[in-house]
């Protein structure tokens, strides 16, 4: 066998086999996720202020408003914690949108375009990275709630289901904010735009006061608000649901887990394709 033939055979042997598109997608998604997690480690200010906010909310509502708000059949601290959990993970999902807008403004997306990578992996890395932040925030909130008197009064399986429901809703909502970030292209604009969505969704709900205490139109909005259903589902799974929530509640609050799962599926089906298509349009 000639030297040329041996060299060609060696090169063919050393050449890696082409991976499948799905394997390439998973690999690129892992790299993009690790990039966002390392960014959090290298800029600890992001993590510090992210973890301080839930502590502040727990202490503020427990000690400032707790003595002024009465909930029939349940201690206000136990009633409050599910609302704080839901509010914090929804607010934490906005990082996906602001980060995407910042990457567009800084030209990071243009750099990704020059790399042989799956464009959708950038979105996966961004949303999963923010999910990691929300997990840390939830842990800090639970520890703070335990200090101020909150307790889980259900089975370990129900507790795990409640945490999983919070994380699932958080991840789905991250795609909503990622799509918004790809549209506005400015971190300043998305911060203002997101609050127009988040404040009505979290404060016109049963997160801090029972929905039956709200006036007519606001009560209807609160009872069909997916955040209210998320809060109610977590309260039931954690064993913190007040006994005053009777049969007069709307269908979403009577079947909160089902309603949250349906709404989450809708968010995935609508905003994942929209985000991917928008990202591909920008990449062209």
Secondary structure, DSSP 8 states (H G I E B T S, - for coil): --HHHHHHHHHHHHS-----HHHHHHHHHHHHHHHHHHHHHH-HHHHHHHHHHHHHHHHHIIIIITTT---TTS-HHHHHHHHHHHHHHHHHTHHHHHHHHHHHHHTHHHHHHTSSS-HHHHHHHHHHHHHHHHHHHHHHHHHHHHHTT----S-HHHHHHHHHHHHHHHHHHHHHHHHHHHHH--HHHHHHHHHHHHHHHHHSSSSSS-GGGS-HHHHHHHHH-HHHHHHHHHHHHHT---TT--TTS-HHHHSHHHHHHHHHHHHIIIIIHHHHHHHHHHH-
